[in-house]
Amino acid sequence: MSDNDRVVGTASPGKAVKNLWHKEGGGLSLKAFARQLLKEGNQNVKDWFECKKGALNSERSDKNKKRIEEEHMATRAAKRKKKA
C-alpha cells in the first residue's frame, strides 16, 4: 500500500473540536469555544467533554490488580535483597 492509497478515517472528537476551533474559533479559548458549541448540541463536543471527565477510563480487572500487586511485592523483595 503506497502513501497515495491511504484512506482517512473519521477524526476523534478531540481532533474534530480542535479543527473547528482553528477554523472558527474567533479568538476564544478552546474551552470557551467548546462550551459555546455544547450549548448548540454538537455531539463531538459532548463526546470530548465526556472523555476529558474520564468516561473512557476502565477499571482494572481483579486479575490485573493481583498481577500488579505481585510484581510490586517482587520488586520490593529484590530491592531488600540488594541492600542486604
Order of alpha helices (4+ residues) and beta strands (2+ residues): alpha-alpha-alpha-alpha
